[in-house]
Amino acid sequence: MVLQSFKNCLRLSCVLRTPKACFWSTAGGGLIIQSVSNDVYQNLAVEDWIHDHMDLEKQQILFLWRNSPAVVIGRHQNPWQECNLRLLRQKNIKLARRRSGGGTVYHDLGNINLTFFTTRKKYERMGNLKLIVKALKALRPQLDVHVTDRYDILLDRQYKISGTAAKLGRTSAYHHCTLLCNADKSVLSSVLKSPYKGLKSNATPSVPASVKNLFEEDASLTSEMLLDAIAKEYAVQHQIDHHIILINPADETLLPGISNKTKELQTWEWVYGKTPKFSISACLNVAYKDSVLDVKVNMDVKHGRIEVCNIDLPEQWLPPGLYSELVKGLTGSKFCPNETTTLVTTLLKVCPQDDELHSRWTLLCENMIRLM
C-alpha cells in the first residue's frame, strides 16, 4: 500500500473544494481516503461534507476512520434510553448523534469505521459487507466470517463484529459500518446499558448482540493490516490504484465549511434536542436520617426539554411554595444535570434559612440531578 502524505495530498485539494475539478477525470472510478483525526465529530462531519459536495456519479469513495472513545447513536434514537450518560461523563467519553439511522455503537481506537459513498442508484450495502468479508478471508482464510440477512457481519456464526447504518439522500447515499478489532469490551458493555427502568419512548431502540474482537480470534492481526486488506479489495473491485489518501478533516482549505458542520454535530440541540418525545417515571429512594423517603417523579420530555413535570412528595416534607418553584423551574428547562444544577443553585437563595429544610431540599435536588 502506498500512503500519500497529507502534504503531498494538498495538491489534490482543488478536487475537494470543487468537485468538478480535473481530479475526477484522472482518479478513475473510485477513491480511498483516510482521516488523520480521531475526533468523532470531525469524522462524522466529513461524511456529511462528502455527501453534500461530491459528485458521486463520477467518483465512488471509501472513507476510513477511527475514533477516540465515543458512543454514537442513530439519528432517531434516545441517548437516555441507549446508554449510561453519567458513566460517559465520568469516563470523559464523547456522545455523538450521526445523521444516519440504525442503532448505537461504541467506538474507540480498537474499532475501524468504513463509509462507502455512491449514488443512490448504486447503493448496495450487502455488496459492501461482502467486500469486507472477502478482504478478511484473503488476509486470514481460516476466519469464519459471513454476512447475515440483517446486514451484520458475524464471527464464528454467533459474534457480531460489524454493525451497519446508512443515509439515503435524493441522489447520493452512504453506507457506514464498524469492524471490531480490539475494542475495550468491558467499557463497551457498561456504557451501552441504560440505567432507566421507567422510560417510555417511540425512538428506535438498539438490538443487543454478543460481540467479539477479531484480535481475540487471531492475535497476529493489526488494524493497519485490516485497513490495508479492505482498501486493496476495494481497489481491485473498482479497478483503481491501491492508494490511501490521508485527509485532515479540520482543514477548511481542503473541506470548505467543514468546521461549521463539526460544530453543529457537537451542539446540545443536535445531540440531545433531536431526541423523539419520551416520558420518565421513577421512584427516588431518598435516604434521610434513619428513614428512606419515596419520591415519585413523572416527566414528559420533548426536544430534550421537560414539557411536563410532576413530583409527588409526602405532605409537610417541604413547604409547598418551595416545591412548586422547583416544578415551575424544571418545566421548560433542558433535561440536563448542568442546567438543573444551575436552577437549584438559584432556588437555594429563596429557601428558608432553616438547617432542616436545607438538608431536605439539598437531598431532593441531588436526586433530581442524578435522575438526568
C-alpha positions in Angstrom: 0.0 0.0 0.0 1.1 3.5 -0.8 0.2 6.1 1.8 0.4 9.5 0.3 1.4 12.0 3.0 -1.0 14.7 3.8 1.5 17.3 2.5 1.6 15.6 -0.9 -2.2 15.2 -0.7 -2.6 19.0 -0.7 -2.1 19.1 -4.4 -5.4 17.4 -4.7 -7.2 19.9 -2.5 -8.7 21.5 -5.6 -10.7 18.4 -6.1 -12.4 18.5 -2.8 -13.0 22.3 -3.0 -14.6 22.0 -6.4 -15.9 18.5 -7.1 -15.9 19.2 -10.9 -12.2 19.8 -11.0 -9.7 17.8 -13.1 -9.0 15.2 -10.5 -12.3 13.4 -11.3 -11.2 12.7 -14.8 -7.8 11.3 -13.7 -8.6 9.4 -10.5 -10.7 6.6 -12.1 -14.0 5.3 -10.7 -13.0 5.1 -7.0 -11.2 6.9 -4.3 -9.9 5.7 -0.9 -9.4 8.3 1.8 -8.5 8.1 5.5 -8.9 10.6 8.2 -5.8 11.6 10.3 -8.2 12.7 13.1 -9.6 10.5 15.9 -12.3 13.1 16.7 -15.8 11.6 16.3 -17.4 14.9 15.4 -14.8 15.8 12.8 -15.1 12.4 11.2 -18.9 12.4 11.1 -18.7 15.9 9.6 -16.5 14.5 6.8 -19.3 12.1 6.0 -21.8 15.0 5.7 -19.4 17.1 3.7 -18.7 14.3 1.1 -22.5 13.5 0.9 -23.3 17.2 0.3 -20.5 18.2 -2.0 -19.1 15.3 -4.0 -20.3 14.3 -7.5 -20.7 10.6 -6.8 -21.9 9.9 -10.3 -18.2 10.4 -11.3 -16.4 9.2 -8.1 -17.3 6.5 -5.6 -15.5 6.9 -2.3 -14.4 4.7 0.5 -13.7 6.6 3.7 -11.7 5.0 6.5 -11.7 6.5 10.0 -11.1 5.7 13.7 -12.3 7.5 16.8 -11.1 8.0 20.4 -13.7 6.7 22.9 -17.2 7.7 21.9 -20.7 6.5 21.8 -22.5 7.2 18.6 -26.3 7.0 18.4 -28.5 6.8 15.3 -30.4 9.9 14.1 -33.8 8.8 15.6 -32.5 7.4 18.9 -32.8 8.4 22.5 -29.5 8.8 24.4 -31.1 8.3 27.8 -32.5 5.0 26.5 -29.4 3.8 24.7 -26.5 4.5 27.1 -25.4 5.4 30.6 -24.9 9.1 30.3 -23.5 9.5 33.8 -20.8 6.9 33.1 -20.0 8.6 29.8 -19.4 11.9 31.7 -17.3 10.1 34.4 -15.1 8.4 31.8 -14.9 11.5 29.5 -16.4 9.5 26.6 -18.0 11.7 23.9 -21.6 11.2 22.8 -22.4 11.9 19.2 -25.6 11.6 17.1 -25.0 10.7 13.4 -27.3 11.6 10.5 -27.9 8.0 9.5 -30.4 5.6 11.2 -29.6 2.4 12.9 -28.5 1.5 16.4 -26.0 2.7 19.0 -22.3 1.7 18.8 -19.3 2.2 20.9 -16.1 3.5 19.2 -12.5 3.5 20.4 -9.2 3.1 18.6 -9.8 -0.7 18.6 -12.7 -0.1 16.2 -12.4 0.6 12.4 -15.1 2.6 10.7 -15.8 2.4 7.0 -18.1 4.5 4.9 -19.0 3.6 1.3 -20.2 6.6 -0.8 -22.2 6.1 -4.0 -25.1 7.4 -5.9 -28.5 6.3 -4.5 -28.9 4.1 -7.6 -25.6 2.2 -7.0 -26.1 1.9 -3.2 -25.7 -1.7 -2.2 -24.9 -2.5 1.4 -24.8 -6.2 1.0 -22.1 -5.9 -1.7 -20.0 -3.6 0.7 -20.2 -6.1 3.5 -19.3 -9.0 1.3 -16.3 -6.9 0.1 -15.1 -6.6 3.8 -15.6 -10.4 4.3 -13.7 -11.2 1.2 -10.8 -8.9 2.4 -10.8 -10.6 5.8 -10.8 -14.1 4.2 -7.9 -13.1 1.9 -5.9 -12.0 4.9 -6.8 -15.0 7.1 -8.6 -17.8 5.2 -9.3 -19.6 8.4 -11.6 -16.9 9.8 -15.3 -17.9 9.9 -17.0 -14.7 8.9 -20.2 -14.1 7.0 -22.8 -11.5 6.3 -26.3 -12.0 7.7 -29.7 -11.0 6.3 -29.7 -8.2 8.9 -26.6 -6.7 7.3 -24.3 -7.7 10.2 -21.0 -9.5 9.9 -20.7 -12.5 12.3 -17.6 -14.2 13.6 -17.9 -18.0 14.3 -21.6 -17.8 13.4 -22.6 -16.1 16.7 -20.5 -13.0 17.5 -21.2 -9.7 15.9 -18.1 -7.9 14.7 -19.8 -5.3 12.5 -23.0 -3.2 12.6 -24.3 -1.2 9.8 -26.3 2.0 9.1 -27.0 4.2 6.1 -28.2 7.6 4.8 -30.1 7.7 1.5 -30.3 11.2 0.0 -32.2 12.2 -3.1 -29.3 11.3 -5.4 -26.4 10.4 -3.1 -26.1 7.7 -0.4 -23.6 6.4 2.0 -23.4 3.1 4.0 -21.2 3.0 7.0 -20.2 0.1 9.3 -17.9 -0.8 12.1 -15.3 -3.5 12.4 -14.4 -4.6 15.9 -10.7 -5.3 16.1 -9.6 -4.7 19.6 -12.2 -2.5 21.3 -12.5 -2.4 25.1 -15.4 -4.7 25.6 -15.8 -4.0 29.3 -16.3 -0.3 28.6 -18.5 -1.1 25.6 -20.9 -3.3 27.7 -21.0 -0.8 30.6 -21.6 2.4 28.7 -24.2 0.8 26.4 -26.5 -0.1 29.3 -29.1 2.5 30.3 -29.9 2.8 34.0 -33.5 3.9 33.3 -36.3 1.4 34.0 -39.4 3.6 33.6 -38.6 5.3 30.3 -41.2 5.2 27.5 -40.2 6.3 24.0 -41.0 5.8 20.4 -37.3 6.2 19.5 -35.6 3.5 17.5 -34.2 1.0 20.1 -30.9 -0.8 19.6 -30.9 -4.6 19.3 -28.4 -6.1 21.8 -25.9 -8.6 20.5 -23.0 -10.7 21.6 -19.8 -9.2 20.3 -16.2 -10.4 19.9 -13.0 -8.7 18.7 -11.2 -10.1 15.6 -7.9 -9.9 17.6 -9.4 -12.4 20.1 -9.6 -14.8 17.2 -6.2 -14.0 15.8 -3.8 -12.0 17.9 -1.4 -11.6 14.9 -3.8 -9.2 13.2 -3.3 -5.4 13.4 -5.6 -2.6 12.5 -3.2 -1.5 9.8 -3.3 -4.9 8.2 -7.1 -4.9 8.1 -7.3 -1.4 6.7 -4.8 -2.3 4.0 -6.7 -5.5 3.1 -10.0 -3.8 2.8 -8.5 -0.9 0.8 -6.8 -3.4 -1.5 -10.1 -5.3 -2.1 -11.9 -2.1 -2.8 -9.2 -1.0 -5.3 -9.5 -4.4 -7.1 -13.3 -4.2 -7.3 -13.2 -0.6 -8.6 -10.2 -1.1 -10.8 -8.2 1.7 -9.3 -4.7 2.1 -7.9 -4.2 0.9 -4.3 -3.7 4.2 -2.7 -5.0 5.6 0.5 -5.1 9.4 0.6 -4.8 10.9 4.1 -7.0 13.9 4.8 -7.3 16.4 7.7 -11.0 16.9 8.5 -10.1 20.2 10.3 -8.6 21.8 7.1 -11.0 24.4 5.7 -8.9 24.8 2.6 -9.5 21.1 1.9 -13.1 20.9 3.0 -14.7 24.4 2.9 -17.4 24.8 5.6 -16.3 21.7 7.5 -15.8 23.5 10.8 -19.5 24.6 10.8 -20.6 21.0 10.2 -18.4 19.8 13.0 -19.7 22.5 15.5 -23.3 21.6 14.7 -22.7 18.0 15.5 -21.4 19.0 18.9 -24.3 21.2 19.9 -26.7 20.1 22.7 -29.6 20.9 20.3 -28.4 18.2 17.9 -27.1 15.5 20.3 -29.9 15.7 22.8 -32.5 18.1 21.3 -33.2 15.8 18.3 -34.4 13.0 20.7 -38.0 11.9 20.0 -40.5 12.7 22.7 -40.3 10.4 25.7 -41.6 10.1 29.3 -39.8 9.2 32.5 -41.5 7.5 35.6 -39.2 7.0 38.5 -39.3 6.4 42.3 -36.4 8.1 44.0 -35.4 6.5 47.3 -34.2 9.5 49.2 -32.3 8.4 52.4 -32.9 10.9 55.1 -31.6 10.4 58.7 -32.9 6.9 59.7 -35.6 6.6 57.1 -36.0 6.3 53.3 -38.4 8.6 51.5 -40.1 7.5 48.3 -40.4 10.4 45.9 -42.3 9.7 42.7 -41.3 11.7 39.6 -43.1 11.8 36.3 -41.8 13.8 33.3 -42.6 14.3 29.7 -39.6 15.4 27.7 -39.8 16.9 24.2 -36.8 18.0 22.1 -34.7 17.3 25.2 -36.7 19.8 27.3 -39.0 19.0 30.2 -42.5 19.6 29.0 -44.5 18.3 32.0 -43.1 17.7 35.5 -44.8 16.2 38.5 -43.0 15.4 41.8 -45.0 13.5 44.4 -43.7 14.3 47.9 -45.1 13.4 51.3 -47.0 16.2 52.9 -45.2 18.6 55.1 -41.8 17.4 53.9 -41.1 20.7 52.1 -43.0 23.9 52.1 -45.5 23.9 49.1 -44.1 27.1 47.8 -40.5 25.8 47.6 -41.6 22.6 45.9 -43.8 24.4 43.4 -40.9 26.7 42.5 -38.8 23.6 41.7 -41.5 22.2 39.4 -42.0 25.6 37.8 -38.3 26.0 37.2 -37.8 22.5 35.7 -40.8 22.9 33.3 -39.3 24.1 30.0 -35.7 23.6 31.0 -33.3 21.1 29.5 -33.4 17.5 30.8 -29.8 18.1 31.8 -27.8 17.8 35.0 -25.9 21.0 34.4 -28.9 23.2 33.7 -30.8 21.7 36.7 -27.8 22.3 38.9 -27.9 26.0 37.9 -31.6 26.1 38.6 -31.2 24.5 42.0 -28.4 26.9 43.0 -30.7 29.8 42.1 -33.6 28.4 44.1 -31.5 27.8 47.2 -31.4 31.6 47.6 -35.2 31.6 48.3 -35.0 28.6 50.6 -35.8 29.5 54.2 -32.8 29.8 56.4 -33.5 26.5 58.2 -30.9 23.8 58.5 -33.6 21.0 58.4 -35.2 22.4 55.3 -31.9 23.0 53.6 -30.9 19.4 54.2 -34.2 18.1 52.8 -34.1 20.5 49.8 -30.5 19.5 49.0 -31.3 15.8 49.1 -34.2 16.2 46.8 -32.3 18.3 44.3 -29.3 15.9 44.3 -31.6 13.0 43.5 -33.3 15.0 40.7 -30.0 15.8 39.2 -28.9 12.2 39.5 -32.0 11.2 37.5 -30.6 13.0 34.5 
